[in-house]
């Protein structure tokens, strides 16, 4: 039985998770419609106007949208949240995906990890299990792996993206061309049959393609909100994907279409499926 301190910590984490999810839904709504008023958002989200106003003020402070009298309008930064804000979103689901992913990794394997919150969870589990070689362009993953003696760590060069803590561009691609990985776990912002694997940034997409060019097996790891979604920059077509591990246990037409293209789809049930 968890103690009072652990129960309070879990409750606080759940509140942060719900808040993060609500704010992301606001960003997506405002981006899609160009703007929104407090009343419409409160009705849509089934929360109070005061809650929406606090969320809008926070998002304005982060320069993710612009507050107006009675609502907010979209800015030109898009809806890609910084890594630190995405870490709480569907955290339980991402840990379940990571646990399934690690089962595919042989001891002593060379593993490629792109940036992302789900791939970060995979790195943590691999470090606990060891020994393993990790090749990554994610600065945050590298920083966590350095203290682990059973992890042989290779970090690419490149240009840093502050929003995702990834190293991207020609420098990263050139270094990745020198390595071969047994398996690469690819984090994406969207995956669909029509658009393949996509992300928000073109340089990031190109660097991810360099990972895939040097790996024996590509496994996409994506929480349920990414299924059927397409974002700005294409990483690869669906034919380049060997496996997909996702957290959704719900019937999803796009998952059926992905399976029909020959992708091995693994679903995990964390019990965490809020509306996206």
N, C-alpha and C positions, 0 to 999 in steps of 0.2 A: 504494500500500500504506500503510495507517495505521501510524504509529509506535507504539512501545511505550507512550508516554503516552496516545495516543488509544485504544489497545486496552484499557488498564487503565481508562480513563474509561468506555468502553462496557460493560465487564464490571461495573463498579460500578453503572452505571445499570440494567443488567439485573437485578442482585441487588435493588436498591431496588424495581424494578417488580414482581418476583415477591413480595417481602415485602408490598408494598402490596396486591396482588391477594389474597394469602393472608389478610391481616388483614380485608379487606372480606368475604371469604367467611365468616370466623368471625363477623363482626358480623351478616351476613344469617342465618346458621344459628342463632345465639343469639336473634336477634329473632324468627325464625319459631317456634322451639321453646320460647322462654322461658328457656332455659339450656342448658348442655352441660358434660360433664366432659372433662378433658384426654385421657383414653384414647380416647373416642369421636371427638374432634376430630382427634387424631393419626392414627387409623385412616382417617378420612374424607379427610384432607388428604394422607396418605402422607408424613408428616414425623415427626420425633421428638417425644416428650413434652416435652423441654426446649425445643424450638422453639416449641411451642404455649404453654408457660408464659411464655416471654419475650413472645410476642405478646399474651397475655392481660394481662400486667402493663402493657405499653405502652398497650393500649386502656383499661385501668382508669385509668392516669395521665391519659389524655386525656378521661376521664369519658364514654366511649362504651359501656362496660358495667361491671359490678361483679364484681370477682374474689371467688371463694369458695374454701373449702378443696376442692381437687380439681377446680375448674372455674370457671365464671362464670355470671352470670344477666343478663338483659336489664335495661336501665334505660328510662326513658320518653323518651329523646332520639331514638329511632329509629335508622336506619342511614345517614343522610345524612352522608357524610364532609366535613370542611372542604375548601375548594378546594385548599389546599396539600398535602393528603394525596391528592387525586384526580389531581393533575397528572401523576404517574408512571404511573397506571393506563392500560394500552393506549396508551402514548404514540406508538409507531410507527404504530399503526392510526389514531390521531387526526390525525397529520400527513398521512397518505395521504388521509383524508377532506377535510382542509382544502385540499389541493392540488386535488382534484376540485371542491371548492366554488368556489375562486377562478376556475376556468375559466368559470364562469357569470357573472362580474362584468365588465361593460364598463368600459373606462377612463373615469375621471371620474364613475362612478356614485355614487349615494347609497346606502350600505349600512347596514342595521340589524343590530346584533349584540347578542343577549342575552348574559347571563353564561354561563360554562362553560369547561371546559378545551379543548374542541374549537373553540369560537368564538374563543378566545384564539389558537389556532394559525392560524385564518383571518385574524385581524387582523394577525398578524406577517407573513404572506405578502403581504397587501394593502399593508402599509406598505413592504415591499421593492419592490413593483411601482410603486405610485403613478402618477398622482395619484388620490385617492379621498376621498370624504366619508364618515366613519363616525359613525353615531348609536348610542350605547350607554348602557346603565345599569350597566355593569360598571366598577367603580373600577379594578380591576387592568388591564383593557384600556386604559382612558383613560390611566393612568400610563405604560404602555409606548408609547402613540401620541404623546404630547406632544412628544418630541424629533424626530419625523419631519416635516420641512418639507412633504412632499408629501401629508400627511394633514390634511384639514380635519376637526376633531374637534368633535362636539356631545355633551355629557354631560348626562343628565337630572338633575333633582333627585330627592328622595325620601328614604325611610328606609333606612339601611344595614343589610344583612344580613351579619353578620360571617362566617357560615359559607360564603357564596358570593361575598362582595365585590360584591353587587349593590345598587343603589338601587331600592326598590320602594315601592308605595303610591300614594295620590292625587296626590302631588306629581310623581312620575314619569309617571303616566298623563296628567295635565293637560298636561305639557310635550310628551309624545309626540303628543298630539292636534293639536299645531301643526305637525307635520312629516310629509312624505311621503317614503318611501324607495322606490328602484327594486327592491330585493330585501332580504329580511330572513332571516338565518340564525338559526334557533331551536334552542337547546340544550334537551334534554329529559332527564328521568330515566326515562321510559318511553314507548313508542309501540305501540299496538295498534289493530286495527279496532274492537274492542268498547269500548275506553275512550279512544281518541284519543291526544292528547299530554298527558302528565301530568308533574307535578313534586311536590316534597315540601312546598312552602309555598303557602298560598292567596294571600297578597299577591303573591308572585312570579308565580303563575299569572295574576292579574289584570293585572299590568304587562306580561307577555308578550302578553296579548290586545290591549293597547293598541298594541304594536309591530305586530301582525298587522292591526289595523284601518287602519293608515296605510301599508301596503306594497302594491306591485303584484304581488309574488310571494313566497310563503312557502316556504322550503326548510328542512326539518328535517335536522340533522346529529346522528347518534347512533351510537356504537360498538355492536358486536354484542350487548353485554350488555343494551342497552336494548330490543331488539326483543322484542315480545310481553309486555313488562313494564308494570305499572300501579302508580303511586304515588298519594299522597294527593289532590292537587288537580289538577283537569282544566283544561288550557289551552284546548284546542279539539278538536272532532271530527276524525276523519280526513279528512272532506270538505273541511276548510279548508286541507289541505296539498297543495301543487302537486308538490313533489319531496321525496324522501328520499334522503340520501346516507349510506351505512353502510359499515362496514369488513368485514362478513362476506362471505365467498365461499362459505360453506356453504349447503346447501339448508335453508331454514327455512320451515315451513308458514305462519308469520305473514307473511313477506315476500310469499308468493304471494297471500295474502288482501289485503294492502295494495295490491299491484299490481292486483288484481281490482276495487278501488275507484277506479281511475283515477289513482293516484299514480305518478309516474315515479320508479322506484327505480334508483339507481346504486350498485353495490357496488365496493369497492376491495379489492385483495388485498395486504395488507402482510406476510402470512405470520405474523401475530401473532393467534392465536386460542386462548388458554388457556381451559380450562373455566371457566364462570362459576358 
